[in-house]
C-alpha cells in the first residue's frame, strides 16, 4: 500500500511538473483579440533595454543621448537583414525552390548573421558620426550581451527549437506546445535558460567594469565571454556537427574567443597588465 501510494504521488508530481512546463510555453499571447508572438515581444524588449543602456552610457561619455535612437535603429536594421541573409545562405538547399518567398517570410533568423549585420551597420554609423573609437565598441558589447540574454527569454517562452538534447535531469523540461514542439513525454535541456543567466551575468560584469579598464578591454572580454558561452552550450544543443565534431556556431564562437584572447594578449604584450587599466585622468 505504501509503495503504491508513493508511486502514485511520484506520478502526480511528474504530471504537475509537465503541466507547469506546458503552461510556461506561450508562443502567442492574445490581447484584445490580437495575436502577438512572444518572441517578437522579447525581441522588442531586448532592443528597448539596449537603448536604455546605450543612452545612459552616451550621457556618461558626454555624447548626445539622442544618438541612442540612431544606434538602435542601425543595429535593428542591419541585424534583421544580416540574420535573414545568414539563414538563407545556411539553408539555401531548402529555400532555393522559392527564394523570393523565403526572403520575405516571417521565419528564419540566425543570431550570428544578425550580429554581423548589426555590427556592420553600427560601425557604419560610428564612421558617419566620426566616433569610431574603442569606448563605443565597449558600449555596444555590453548592449549585445544584454540583448542576447533577453532574446533567449523569447526562445524559451515560445519554444522555438533552440532548446537542447534529451535529458532526464530534474530541471529538464518538454516544449510540447512550443513553436517547434518536443514529442509528448520527452524532456530536454532548457538551454535558453542557461544562456539567459550566463549572458545576464556577463552584461552585468561588463557594465560594472566600464570605467575600471582601458577602452577596448570590455569589447575583448565580451568576445571571450560570449564565445566561450556559446561554444560550451552547443555541446548540449541539437545543431548538426560540421567539422571535427563541432557545430557551425561552435566554429564561429571559437573564432570570437580567439580574437578576444589575441586582443587581450596584444594589449598585455605592449604594456603588461597595466595596459588593461584606465589611464590617469
C-alpha positions in Angstrom: 0.0 0.0 0.0 2.8 2.4 0.9 4.7 1.6 -2.2 1.6 2.1 -4.4 0.9 5.4 -2.7 4.5 6.6 -3.2 4.3 5.6 -6.8 1.0 7.5 -7.3 2.5 10.5 -5.6 5.5 10.5 -7.9 3.3 10.2 -11.0 1.2 13.1 -9.7 4.2 15.3 -9.1 5.5 14.4 -12.6 2.2 15.3 -14.1 2.1 18.6 -12.2 5.6 19.4 -13.4 4.7 18.6 -17.0 1.6 20.7 -16.7 3.6 23.6 -15.3 6.1 23.4 -18.2 3.3 23.2 -20.8 1.7 26.3 -19.3 5.0 28.1 -19.5 5.0 27.7 -23.2 3.4 30.8 -24.8 4.3 31.1 -28.4 1.5 33.6 -28.7 -0.5 35.9 -26.4 -3.9 37.4 -27.2 -4.6 41.0 -26.3 -8.0 42.5 -27.3 -8.4 39.8 -29.9 -5.0 40.4 -31.4 -2.4 37.6 -31.5 1.1 38.7 -30.6 4.2 36.5 -30.9 6.0 36.3 -27.6 9.4 36.0 -29.3 8.6 39.3 -31.0 7.7 40.9 -27.6 11.1 39.7 -26.1 12.8 40.9 -29.3 11.4 44.4 -28.9 12.1 44.4 -25.1 15.7 43.5 -25.8 16.1 46.5 -28.1 14.4 48.8 -25.6 16.7 47.6 -22.8 19.8 48.0 -25.1 18.5 51.5 -26.0 18.3 52.5 -22.3 21.8 51.1 -21.6 23.3 52.9 -24.6 21.5 56.2 -23.7 23.0 56.1 -20.2 26.5 55.3 -21.4 26.3 58.0 -24.1 25.4 60.5 -21.4 28.3 59.4 -19.3 30.7 59.7 -22.2 29.4 63.2 -23.0 27.8 62.3 -26.3 24.2 63.3 -27.3 21.7 60.9 -25.7 19.6 61.1 -28.9 22.3 59.1 -30.6 20.8 56.0 -28.8 17.9 56.1 -31.2 20.2 56.1 -34.2 22.4 53.3 -32.9 19.4 51.1 -32.1 17.8 51.7 -35.4 21.1 50.9 -37.3 21.5 47.7 -35.2 17.9 46.7 -35.7 18.0 47.2 -39.5 21.4 45.7 -40.0 20.7 42.9 -37.6 17.4 41.8 -39.2 19.0 41.9 -42.7 22.1 40.0 -41.6 20.1 37.4 -39.7 17.9 36.8 -42.7 20.7 36.6 -45.2 22.7 34.3 -43.0 19.6 32.0 -42.7 19.1 31.9 -46.4 22.8 31.1 -47.0 22.8 28.4 -44.3 19.5 26.8 -45.7 19.9 27.5 -49.4 19.2 23.9 -50.4 15.8 24.1 -48.7 14.8 27.6 -49.8 16.1 27.8 -53.3 12.9 26.5 -54.8 11.0 29.6 -53.6 13.8 32.0 -52.8 11.7 35.2 -53.1 9.0 34.0 -50.7 11.8 32.9 -48.3 13.4 36.3 -48.4 10.2 38.0 -47.1 9.0 35.1 -44.9 8.5 35.9 -41.2 10.5 33.0 -40.0 14.2 32.2 -40.1 16.7 34.4 -38.3 20.3 33.4 -37.2 22.0 35.1 -34.3 25.5 35.3 -35.7 24.1 36.7 -39.0 22.3 39.3 -37.0 25.4 40.1 -35.0 27.4 40.6 -38.2 24.8 42.6 -39.9 24.2 44.8 -36.9 27.9 45.3 -36.3 28.4 46.4 -39.9 25.5 48.9 -39.6 26.7 50.3 -36.2 30.3 50.6 -37.4 29.0 52.5 -40.4 27.0 54.7 -38.1 30.1 55.4 -35.9 32.1 56.3 -39.0 29.3 58.6 -40.2 29.2 60.3 -36.7 33.1 60.3 -36.5 33.1 58.3 -33.2 34.8 55.2 -34.4 36.5 54.6 -31.1 37.1 51.9 -28.5 34.7 53.2 -25.9 31.8 53.0 -28.4 32.8 49.3 -29.1 32.8 48.7 -25.4 29.3 50.2 -25.0 28.0 48.1 -27.9 29.5 44.9 -26.5 27.6 45.4 -23.2 24.4 46.1 -25.0 24.9 43.0 -27.2 25.2 40.8 -24.1 22.1 42.2 -22.5 20.1 42.0 -25.8 21.1 38.4 -26.3 20.1 37.4 -22.8 16.6 38.9 -23.2 16.3 37.4 -26.7 16.8 34.0 -25.2 13.9 34.5 -22.9 11.8 34.8 -26.1 13.3 31.5 -27.3 12.4 29.8 -24.0 8.8 31.1 -23.8 8.0 30.5 -27.4 9.7 27.1 -27.5 11.2 27.9 -30.9 13.5 24.9 -31.1 16.6 26.4 -29.6 16.4 24.0 -26.7 18.9 21.2 -26.1 19.3 17.5 -26.3 17.1 14.9 -24.5 17.7 14.9 -20.7 16.4 13.3 -17.5 17.8 15.9 -15.2 15.5 17.2 -12.5 15.2 20.6 -14.3 14.8 19.2 -17.8 11.6 20.1 -19.5 9.4 19.5 -22.5 8.1 22.0 -25.0 5.0 20.2 -26.3 3.2 23.4 -27.2 6.2 25.3 -28.5 6.7 26.7 -32.0 8.9 23.7 -32.5 7.3 21.2 -30.1 9.1 18.3 -28.4 7.4 14.9 -28.7 4.9 14.1 -25.9 6.7 13.0 -22.7 10.2 14.0 -23.9 12.2 16.3 -21.7 15.3 18.3 -22.9 17.9 20.6 -21.7 16.4 24.1 -21.3 19.5 25.8 -22.9 17.8 29.2 -23.4 17.6 29.5 -19.7 21.3 28.7 -19.3 22.2 31.3 -21.9 20.0 33.9 -20.4 21.6 33.5 -17.0 25.2 33.5 -18.3 24.7 36.4 -20.6 22.9 38.5 -18.0 25.9 37.9 -15.7 28.3 38.8 -18.5 26.4 42.0 -19.2 26.4 42.9 -15.5 30.2 42.3 -15.2 31.0 44.3 -18.4 28.8 47.2 -17.2 30.5 47.3 -13.8 33.9 47.4 -15.5 33.1 50.2 -17.9 35.2 52.8 -16.1 37.6 50.4 -14.5 39.5 49.2 -17.5 41.1 50.8 -20.5 38.9 51.3 -23.6 38.8 48.2 -25.8 39.2 45.7 -22.9 35.4 45.3 -22.4 34.9 44.5 -26.1 37.6 41.9 -25.9 36.1 40.4 -22.7 32.8 40.3 -24.5 34.3 38.3 -27.4 35.9 35.9 -24.9 32.8 35.5 -22.7 30.2 35.2 -25.4 32.4 33.0 -27.5 33.1 30.6 -24.6 29.4 30.5 -23.5 28.1 29.6 -27.0 31.0 27.1 -27.6 30.2 25.2 -24.4 26.3 25.3 -24.6 26.5 23.9 -28.1 27.6 20.5 -26.7 24.1 20.1 -25.3 22.2 21.7 -28.1 20.7 20.0 -31.2 22.7 21.6 -34.0 24.4 19.3 -36.5 28.2 18.8 -36.5 30.0 20.1 -39.5 33.8 19.8 -38.8 35.8 17.8 -36.3 32.7 17.1 -34.3 31.9 20.8 -33.9 28.8 22.6 -35.0 28.8 25.8 -37.1 28.0 28.0 -34.1 30.9 26.4 -32.2 33.3 27.2 -35.0 32.0 30.8 -35.1 32.2 31.2 -31.4 35.7 29.7 -31.3 36.7 32.5 -33.8 35.3 35.1 -31.4 37.1 33.6 -28.5 40.4 33.5 -30.2 40.0 37.1 -31.5 39.2 38.3 -27.9 42.2 36.4 -26.4 44.6 37.7 -29.0 43.2 41.2 -28.5 43.8 41.0 -24.7 47.2 39.3 -25.2 48.3 42.1 -27.6 47.4 44.8 -25.1 49.2 43.0 -22.3 52.3 42.4 -24.5 52.5 46.1 -25.2 52.3 47.3 -21.7 51.8 44.4 -19.2 48.7 44.2 -17.1 48.9 47.9 -16.6 47.8 48.2 -20.2 44.3 46.9 -19.1 43.8 49.6 -16.5 42.4 53.0 -17.4 44.9 55.8 -17.9 45.1 58.5 -15.2 42.8 61.5 -15.9 
